[in-house]
Amino acid sequence: MLISPHPIPAVPMAPAEGGLNRSLWSGAVLLVWLITMAVLFWHFEGRFFKTTGNHPLVHFAPDSLPAAPAGDIVQVMYFLAGDCPCERVVPRQIEALHNRYGVRLKQWVAVGPDAKTTGFPADVAVFGAAESARWRNQVPAFPAVAVWDAQGLLVYFGPPAAGSDCGAGESYVTASLVRIFDRRPPLAIVNDVTGCLCSAPERAAD
């Protein structure tokens, strides 16, 4: 039997039509996903503060807040915009404080035009947009929180928690309340902070 000294080249097989269609479909889906992610990233960068890069610190001015609501009880007031994703953990924080401190603590929520006024414990007082305007106009970013002791002394004003992960960091509110109820000196109020915060809307929108 004669054997050719030159191997016969293999004839390439044409890709199956179904495989080609699947490749095109996968490529189209990937392109749409990349475009969507780019748009979301651009929106987030434009709307929300971050703790890295060249974004400025947010200045919370304690002297700008009105006096504490009347009452000889420890009080906490949350300030919400309603359209800020950084606020998604706030209802859970309010519920946790309610379960931990009960009647020893009075909680308030001052909301913006886009914020809901339901879903909070029954003993949490919720201000509507018009009623809370005088409070929210003094807040530079959302979410924010103010804590007063039973004598009406402001002991904290700023974001609810540390870090840029929208509430998963150390809770400034809990730390302040622990010191109040343990009769220890309050934490120092730091005016310039960073965190998971949404910029405040223009005052004319209130």
C-alpha positions as protocol buffer text, in pm:
chain_id: "A"
residue {
  index: 1
  type: MET
  ca { x: 0 y: 0 z: 0 }
}
residue {
  index: 2
  type: LEU
  ca { x: 135 y: 342 z: -102 }
}
residue {
  index: 3
  type: ILE
  ca { x: 142 y: 615 z: 160 }
}
residue {
  index: 4
  type: SER
  ca { x: 162 y: 974 z: 40 }
}
residue {
  index: 5
  type: PRO
  ca { x: 456 y: 1163 z: 194 }
}
residue {
  index: 6
  type: HIS
  ca { x: 242 y: 1477 z: 221 }
}
residue {
  index: 7
  type: PRO
  ca { x: -54 y: 1469 z: 462 }
}
residue {
  index: 8
  type: ILE
  ca { x: -382 y: 1573 z: 316 }
}
residue {
  index: 9
  type: PRO
  ca { x: -492 y: 1900 z: 482 }
}
residue {
  index: 10
  type: ALA
  ca { x: -813 y: 1883 z: 677 }
}
residue {
  index: 11
  type: VAL
  ca { x: -1102 y: 2073 z: 530 }
}
residue {
  index: 12
  type: PRO
  ca { x: -1233 y: 2323 z: 787 }
}
residue {
  index: 13
  type: MET
  ca { x: -1591 y: 2269 z: 885 }
}
residue {
  index: 14
  type: ALA
  ca { x: -1826 y: 2562 z: 847 }
}
residue {
  index: 15
  type: PRO
  ca { x: -1986 y: 2664 z: 1177 }
}
residue {
  index: 16
  type: ALA
  ca { x: -2336 y: 2547 z: 1225 }
}
residue {
  index: 17
  type: GLU
  ca { x: -2594 y: 2815 z: 1163 }
}
residue {
  index: 18
  type: GLY
  ca { x: -2746 y: 2771 z: 1509 }
}
residue {
  index: 19
  type: GLY
  ca { x: -2408 y: 2824 z: 1680 }
}
residue {
  index: 20
  type: LEU
  ca { x: -2350 y: 3146 z: 1484 }
}
residue {
  index: 21
  type: ASN
  ca { x: -2690 y: 3282 z: 1585 }
}
residue {
  index: 22
  type: ARG
  ca { x: -2621 y: 3205 z: 1949 }
}
residue {
  index: 23
  type: SER
  ca { x: -2287 y: 3386 z: 1931 }
}
residue {
  index: 24
  type: LEU
  ca { x: -2447 y: 3694 z: 1778 }
}
residue {
  index: 25
  type: TRP
  ca { x: -2724 y: 3689 z: 2040 }
}
residue {
  index: 26
  type: SER
  ca { x: -2473 y: 3658 z: 2326 }
}
residue {
  index: 27
  type: GLY
  ca { x: -2270 y: 3946 z: 2187 }
}
residue {
  index: 28
  type: ALA
  ca { x: -2577 y: 4168 z: 2159 }
}
residue {
  index: 29
  type: VAL
  ca { x: -2682 y: 4091 z: 2518 }
}
residue {
  index: 30
  type: LEU
  ca { x: -2331 y: 4170 z: 2644 }
}
residue {
  index: 31
  type: LEU
  ca { x: -2327 y: 4501 z: 2457 }
}
residue {
  index: 32
  type: VAL
  ca { x: -2665 y: 4605 z: 2600 }
}
residue {
  index: 33
  type: TRP
  ca { x: -2548 y: 4511 z: 2951 }
}
residue {
  index: 34
  type: LEU
  ca { x: -2227 y: 4717 z: 2915 }
}
residue {
  index: 35
  type: ILE
  ca { x: -2420 y: 5020 z: 2792 }
}
residue {
  index: 36
  type: THR
  ca { x: -2671 y: 4989 z: 3079 }
}
residue {
  index: 37
  type: MET
  ca { x: -2393 y: 4965 z: 3339 }
}
residue {
  index: 38
  type: ALA
  ca { x: -2218 y: 5269 z: 3191 }
}
residue {
  index: 39
  type: VAL
  ca { x: -2537 y: 5477 z: 3208 }
}
residue {
  index: 40
  type: LEU
  ca { x: -2608 y: 5370 z: 3568 }
}
residue {
  index: 41
  type: PHE
  ca { x: -2251 y: 5447 z: 3671 }
}
residue {
  index: 42
  type: TRP
  ca { x: -2269 y: 5792 z: 3511 }
}
residue {
  index: 43
  type: HIS
  ca { x: -2601 y: 5862 z: 3688 }
}
residue {
  index: 44
  type: PHE
  ca { x: -2466 y: 5749 z: 4025 }
}
residue {
  index: 45
  type: GLU
  ca { x: -2151 y: 5958 z: 3986 }
}
residue {
  index: 46
  type: GLY
  ca { x: -2356 y: 6265 z: 3897 }
}
residue {
  index: 47
  type: ARG
  ca { x: -2617 y: 6232 z: 4175 }
}
residue {
  index: 48
  type: PHE
  ca { x: -2439 y: 6090 z: 4478 }
}
residue {
  index: 49
  type: PHE
  ca { x: -2139 y: 6178 z: 4688 }
}
residue {
  index: 50
  type: LYS
  ca { x: -1864 y: 5921 z: 4739 }
}
residue {
  index: 51
  type: THR
  ca { x: -1583 y: 5884 z: 4991 }
}
residue {
  index: 52
  type: THR
  ca { x: -1308 y: 5852 z: 4733 }
}
residue {
  index: 53
  type: GLY
  ca { x: -1170 y: 6061 z: 4450 }
}
residue {
  index: 54
  type: ASN
  ca { x: -1213 y: 6438 z: 4435 }
}
residue {
  index: 55
  type: HIS
  ca { x: -1562 y: 6457 z: 4581 }
}
residue {
  index: 56
  type: PRO
  ca { x: -1590 y: 6724 z: 4851 }
}
residue {
  index: 57
  type: LEU
  ca { x: -1666 y: 6666 z: 5215 }
}
residue {
  index: 58
  type: VAL
  ca { x: -2022 y: 6735 z: 5324 }
}
residue {
  index: 59
  type: HIS
  ca { x: -2057 y: 7007 z: 5587 }
}
residue {
  index: 60
  type: PHE
  ca { x: -2321 y: 6954 z: 5859 }
}
residue {
  index: 61
  type: ALA
  ca { x: -2374 y: 7269 z: 6063 }
}
residue {
  index: 62
  type: PRO
  ca { x: -2530 y: 7184 z: 6402 }
}
residue {
  index: 63
  type: ASP
  ca { x: -2611 y: 7549 z: 6476 }
}
residue {
  index: 64
  type: SER
  ca { x: -2836 y: 7563 z: 6170 }
}
residue {
  index: 65
  type: LEU
  ca { x: -3093 y: 7319 z: 6311 }
}
residue {
  index: 66
  type: PRO
  ca { x: -3403 y: 7446 z: 6492 }
}
residue {
  index: 67
  type: ALA
  ca { x: -3437 y: 7365 z: 6861 }
}
residue {
  index: 68
  type: ALA
  ca { x: -3529 y: 7010 z: 6953 }
}
residue {
  index: 69
  type: PRO
  ca { x: -3899 y: 6919 z: 6954 }
}
residue {
  index: 70
  type: ALA
  ca { x: -4059 y: 6976 z: 7293 }
}
residue {
  index: 71
  type: GLY
  ca { x: -4036 y: 6693 z: 7544 }
}
residue {
  index: 72
  type: ASP
  ca { x: -3811 y: 6574 z: 7825 }
}
residue {
  index: 73
  type: ILE
  ca { x: -3708 y: 6256 z: 7642 }
}
residue {
  index: 74
  type: VAL
  ca { x: -3420 y: 6146 z: 7422 }
}
residue {
  index: 75
  type: GLN
  ca { x: -3513 y: 6219 z: 7061 }
}
residue {
  index: 76
  type: VAL
  ca { x: -3388 y: 6109 z: 6719 }
}
residue {
  index: 77
  type: MET
  ca { x: -3494 y: 6271 z: 6392 }
}
residue {
  index: 78
  type: TYR
  ca { x: -3419 y: 6123 z: 6049 }
}
residue {
  index: 79
  type: PHE
  ca { x: -3418 y: 6341 z: 5739 }
}
residue {
  index: 80
  type: LEU
  ca { x: -3509 y: 6163 z: 5413 }
}
residue {
  index: 81
  type: ALA
  ca { x: -3526 y: 6274 z: 5051 }
}
residue {
  index: 82
  type: GLY
  ca { x: -3723 y: 5974 z: 4922 }
}
residue {
  index: 83
  type: ASP
  ca { x: -3537 y: 5922 z: 4594 }
}
residue {
  index: 84
  type: CYS
  ca { x: -3199 y: 5840 z: 4746 }
}
residue {
  index: 85
  type: PRO
  ca { x: -3082 y: 5475 z: 4740 }
}
residue {
  index: 86
  type: CYS
  ca { x: -2865 y: 5545 z: 5044 }
}
residue {
  index: 87
  type: GLU
  ca { x: -3186 y: 5559 z: 5249 }
}
residue {
  index: 88
  type: ARG
  ca { x: -3289 y: 5199 z: 5188 }
}
residue {
  index: 89
  type: VAL
  ca { x: -3161 y: 5077 z: 5527 }
}
residue {
  index: 90
  type: VAL
  ca { x: -3311 y: 5362 z: 5731 }
}
residue {
  index: 91
  type: PRO
  ca { x: -3648 y: 5191 z: 5800 }
}
residue {
  index: 92
  type: ARG
  ca { x: -3460 y: 4893 z: 5943 }
}
residue {
  index: 93
  type: GLN
  ca { x: -3249 y: 5124 z: 6158 }
}
residue {
  index: 94
  type: ILE
  ca { x: -3560 y: 5296 z: 6293 }
}
residue {
  index: 95
  type: GLU
  ca { x: -3723 y: 4960 z: 6365 }
}
residue {
  index: 96
  type: ALA
  ca { x: -3410 y: 4840 z: 6546 }
}
residue {
  index: 97
  type: LEU
  ca { x: -3401 y: 5150 z: 6768 }
}
residue {
  index: 98
  type: HIS
  ca { x: -3772 y: 5109 z: 6838 }
}
residue {
  index: 99
  type: ASN
  ca { x: -3721 y: 4749 z: 6949 }
}
residue {
  index: 100
  type: ARG
  ca { x: -3415 y: 4831 z: 7159 }
}
residue {
  index: 101
  type: TYR
  ca { x: -3525 y: 5144 z: 7344 }
}
residue {
  index: 102
  type: GLY
  ca { x: -3904 y: 5144 z: 7332 }
}
residue {
  index: 103
  type: VAL
  ca { x: -4068 y: 5430 z: 7519 }
}
residue {
  index: 104
  type: ARG
  ca { x: -3734 y: 5566 z: 7639 }
}
residue {
  index: 105
  type: LEU
  ca { x: -3680 y: 5713 z: 7293 }
}
residue {
  index: 106
  type: LYS
  ca { x: -3892 y: 5937 z: 7066 }
}
residue {
  index: 107
  type: GLN
  ca { x: -3824 y: 5908 z: 6695 }
}
residue {
  index: 108
  type: TRP
  ca { x: -3922 y: 6152 z: 6420 }
}
residue {
  index: 109
  type: VAL
  ca { x: -3895 y: 6132 z: 6043 }
}
residue {
  index: 110
  type: ALA
  ca { x: -3885 y: 6447 z: 5827 }
}
residue {
  index: 111
  type: VAL
  ca { x: -3950 y: 6352 z: 5465 }
}
residue {
  index: 112
  type: GLY
  ca { x: -3923 y: 6522 z: 5128 }
}
residue {
  index: 113
  type: PRO
  ca { x: -4182 y: 6539 z: 4848 }
}
residue {
  index: 114
  type: ASP
  ca { x: -4074 y: 6201 z: 4708 }
}
residue {
  index: 115
  type: ALA
  ca { x: -4048 y: 6013 z: 5038 }
}
residue {
  index: 116
  type: LYS
  ca { x: -4315 y: 5779 z: 5166 }
}
residue {
  index: 117
  type: THR
  ca { x: -4471 y: 5842 z: 5507 }
}
residue {
  index: 118
  type: THR
  ca { x: -4577 y: 5483 z: 5580 }
}
residue {
  index: 119
  type: GLY
  ca { x: -4398 y: 5168 z: 5689 }
}
residue {
  index: 120
  type: PHE
  ca { x: -4261 y: 5302 z: 6018 }
}
residue {
  index: 121
  type: PRO
  ca { x: -4352 y: 5186 z: 6372 }
}
residue {
  index: 122
  type: ALA
  ca { x: -4677 y: 5336 z: 6499 }
}
residue {
  index: 123
  type: ASP
  ca { x: -4509 y: 5555 z: 6762 }
}
residue {
  index: 124
  type: VAL
  ca { x: -4272 y: 5718 z: 6511 }
}
residue {
  index: 125
  type: ALA
  ca { x: -4392 y: 6068 z: 6420 }
}
residue {
  index: 126
  type: VAL
  ca { x: -4366 y: 6144 z: 6048 }
}
residue {
  index: 127
  type: PHE
  ca { x: -4362 y: 6501 z: 5921 }
}
residue {
  index: 128
  type: GLY
  ca { x: -4501 y: 6558 z: 5573 }
}
residue {
  index: 129
  type: ALA
  ca { x: -4303 y: 6750 z: 5311 }
}
residue {
  index: 130
  type: ALA
  ca { x: -4449 y: 7092 z: 5395 }
}
residue {
  index: 131
  type: GLU
  ca { x: -4429 y: 7043 z: 5772 }
}
residue {
  index: 132
  type: SER
  ca { x: -4069 y: 6921 z: 5761 }
}
residue {
  index: 133
  type: ALA
  ca { x: -3938 y: 7192 z: 5525 }
}
residue {
  index: 134
  type: ARG
  ca { x: -3793 y: 7404 z: 5807 }
}
residue {
  index: 135
  type: TRP
  ca { x: -3588 y: 7103 z: 5919 }
}
residue {
  index: 136
  type: ARG
  ca { x: -3485 y: 6968 z: 5582 }
}
residue {
  index: 137
  type: ASN
  ca { x: -3373 y: 7309 z: 5455 }
}
residue {
  index: 138
  type: GLN
  ca { x: -3082 y: 7289 z: 5700 }
}
residue {
  index: 139
  type: VAL
  ca { x: -2968 y: 6944 z: 5585 }
}
residue {
  index: 140
  type: PRO
  ca { x: -2687 y: 6942 z: 5325 }
}
residue {
  index: 141
  type: ALA
  ca { x: -2727 y: 6577 z: 5221 }
}
residue {
  index: 142
  type: PHE
  ca { x: -2951 y: 6276 z: 5276 }
}
residue {
  index: 143
  type: PRO
  ca { x: -3002 y: 6060 z: 5471 }
}
residue {
  index: 144
  type: ALA
  ca { x: -2916 y: 6257 z: 5783 }
}
residue {
  index: 145
  type: VAL
  ca { x: -3004 y: 6224 z: 6147 }
}
residue {
  index: 146
  type: ALA
  ca { x: -3004 y: 6443 z: 6458 }
}
residue {
  index: 147
  type: VAL
  ca { x: -2990 y: 6314 z: 6816 }
}
residue {
  index: 148
  type: TRP
  ca { x: -3090 y: 6518 z: 7122 }
}
residue {
  index: 149
  type: ASP
  ca { x: -3062 y: 6416 z: 7486 }
}
residue {
  index: 150
  type: ALA
  ca { x: -3349 y: 6453 z: 7733 }
}
residue {
  index: 151
  type: GLN
  ca { x: -3246 y: 6813 z: 7808 }
}
residue {
  index: 152
  type: GLY
  ca { x: -3272 y: 6910 z: 7442 }
}
residue {
  index: 153
  type: LEU
  ca { x: -2894 y: 6923 z: 7382 }
}
residue {
  index: 154
  type: LEU
  ca { x: -2793 y: 6826 z: 7029 }
}
residue {
  index: 155
  type: VAL
  ca { x: -2540 y: 6545 z: 7066 }
}
residue {
  index: 156
  type: TYR
  ca { x: -2511 y: 6432 z: 6704 }
}
residue {
  index: 157
  type: PHE
  ca { x: -2593 y: 6566 z: 6355 }
}
residue {
  index: 158
  type: GLY
  ca { x: -2474 y: 6393 z: 6037 }
}
residue {
  index: 159
  type: PRO
  ca { x: -2514 y: 6070 z: 5838 }
}
residue {
  index: 160
  type: PRO
  ca { x: -2669 y: 5771 z: 6020 }
}
residue {
  index: 161
  type: ALA
  ca { x: -2362 y: 5550 z: 5979 }
}
residue {
  index: 162
  type: ALA
  ca { x: -1997 y: 5551 z: 5879 }
}
residue {
  index: 163
  type: GLY
  ca { x: -1863 y: 5442 z: 5542 }
}
residue {
  index: 164
  type: SER
  ca { x: -1983 y: 5453 z: 5183 }
}
residue {
  index: 165
  type: ASP
  ca { x: -2178 y: 5127 z: 5193 }
}
residue {
  index: 166
  type: CYS
  ca { x: -2517 y: 5282 z: 5269 }
}
residue {
  index: 167
  type: GLY
  ca { x: -2561 y: 5201 z: 5635 }
}
residue {
  index: 168
  type: ALA
  ca { x: -2360 y: 4882 z: 5679 }
}
residue {
  index: 169
  type: GLY
  ca { x: -2087 y: 5066 z: 5871 }
}
residue {
  index: 170
  type: GLU
  ca { x: -2072 y: 5170 z: 6234 }
}
residue {
  index: 171
  type: SER
  ca { x: -2393 y: 5340 z: 6347 }
}
residue {
  index: 172
  type: TYR
  ca { x: -2332 y: 5690 z: 6481 }
}
residue {
  index: 173
  type: VAL
  ca { x: -2688 y: 5695 z: 6612 }
}
residue {
  index: 174
  type: THR
  ca { x: -2646 y: 5384 z: 6825 }
}
residue {
  index: 175
  type: ALA
  ca { x: -2308 y: 5502 z: 6954 }
}
residue {
  index: 176
  type: SER
  ca { x: -2462 y: 5835 z: 7058 }
}
residue {
  index: 177
  type: LEU
  ca { x: -2761 y: 5672 z: 7228 }
}
residue {
  index: 178
  type: VAL
  ca { x: -2544 y: 5425 z: 7419 }
}
residue {
  index: 179
  type: ARG
  ca { x: -2344 y: 5714 z: 7565 }
}
residue {
  index: 180
  type: ILE
  ca { x: -2661 y: 5908 z: 7654 }
}
residue {
  index: 181
  type: PHE
  ca { x: -2826 y: 5621 z: 7836 }
}
residue {
  index: 182
  type: ASP
  ca { x: -2498 y: 5522 z: 8006 }
}
residue {
  index: 183
  type: ARG
  ca { x: -2466 y: 5885 z: 8123 }
}
residue {
  index: 184
  type: ARG
  ca { x: -2132 y: 5926 z: 7949 }
}
residue {
  index: 185
  type: PRO
  ca { x: -2013 y: 6243 z: 7770 }
}
residue {
  index: 186
  type: PRO
  ca { x: -2149 y: 6266 z: 7415 }
}
residue {
  index: 187
  type: LEU
  ca { x: -1937 y: 6205 z: 7108 }
}
residue {
  index: 188
  type: ALA
  ca { x: -1778 y: 6511 z: 6951 }
}
residue {
  index: 189
  type: ILE
  ca { x: -1983 y: 6638 z: 6657 }
}
residue {
  index: 190
  type: VAL
  ca { x: -1771 y: 6625 z: 6341 }
}
residue {
  index: 191
  type: ASN
  ca { x: -1897 y: 6886 z: 6095 }
}
residue {
  index: 192
  type: ASP
  ca { x: -1725 y: 6769 z: 5774 }
}
residue {
  index: 193
  type: VAL
  ca { x: -1799 y: 6408 z: 5685 }
}
residue {
  index: 194
  type: THR
  ca { x: -1821 y: 6166 z: 5393 }
}
residue {
  index: 195
  type: GLY
  ca { x: -2044 y: 5866 z: 5344 }
}
residue {
  index: 196
  type: CYS
  ca { x: -2325 y: 5718 z: 5142 }
}
residue {
  index: 197
  type: LEU
  ca { x: -2509 y: 6046 z: 5086 }
}
residue {
  index: 198
  type: CYS
  ca { x: -2728 y: 6207 z: 4823 }
}
residue {
  index: 199
  type: SER
  ca { x: -2693 y: 6577 z: 4755 }
}
residue {
  index: 200
  type: ALA
  ca { x: -2973 y: 6796 z: 4885 }
}
residue {
  index: 201
  type: PRO
  ca { x: -3214 y: 6934 z: 4623 }
}
residue {
  index: 202
  type: GLU
  ca { x: -3240 y: 7303 z: 4548 }
}
residue {
  index: 203
  type: ARG
  ca { x: -3422 y: 7490 z: 4822 }
}
residue {
  index: 204
  type: ALA
  ca { x: -3684 y: 7611 z: 4576 }
}
residue {
  index: 205
  type: ALA
  ca { x: -3803 y: 7254 z: 4535 }
}
residue {
  index: 206
  type: ASP
  ca { x: -3930 y: 7243 z: 4895 }
}
